[in-house]
Amino acid sequence: MPIRAEHRWLYPIDWPEISRIVRFTRAGGRCERCRRPHGRRVAQLIGADGVWWDADARAWRDGRGRLLRRAPSFVALDAIRLTRRPVYLATAHLNHDPTDSGPRWRNLAALCPRCHMLHDAVEHRRRRWWNVFRRRALGDLFTGRYG
């Protein structure tokens, strides 16, 4: 995920190198939560909570990366569809603090877009609430009651 311009100064100066080491050396080019590979288009079942096809293992995996014991049923084709999505790993801060990269990078994880959004969902909701609260306060301050 690209870094917003206003947050760029929070990251260390060697962030691109740190990110590359975490994604490709430590994680081996796979998501550390669900094991999706970087740079490939992965077949995923929509409506099946992240079930995807691992071409290397030739098996279906669930949203956490565990192998499924049985292949998913394709009986209800109208409810479950297959899509191919590209996977690009990003380095995520597990405590949502970009200034805390730590000496051993324990706070960092290589995550695919799906796992990154699931990890950041609570933080995104908090930031969205804060932005609405701030806009309403500014509206009350300068233009009277917020409409």
GIZITA-V990021 format. One record per run of one state. SS is the DSSP state (H for helix, E for strand, L for the rest). FROM is the first residue (numbers start at 1). LEN is the number of residues. Records with the same first field share a line. If there is no record, write none. Layout:
# GIZITA-V990021
SS->FROM-LEN + FROM-LEN
This chain:
# GIZITA-V990021
L->1-4 + 11-4 + 27-3 + 31-6 + 38-3 + 47-5 + 55-4 + 62-5 + 68-13 + 87-3 + 94-14 + 112-1 + 144-4
H->5-6 + 15-12 + 113-31
E->30-1 + 37-1 + 41-6 + 52-3 + 59-3 + 67-1 + 81-6 + 90-4 + 108-4
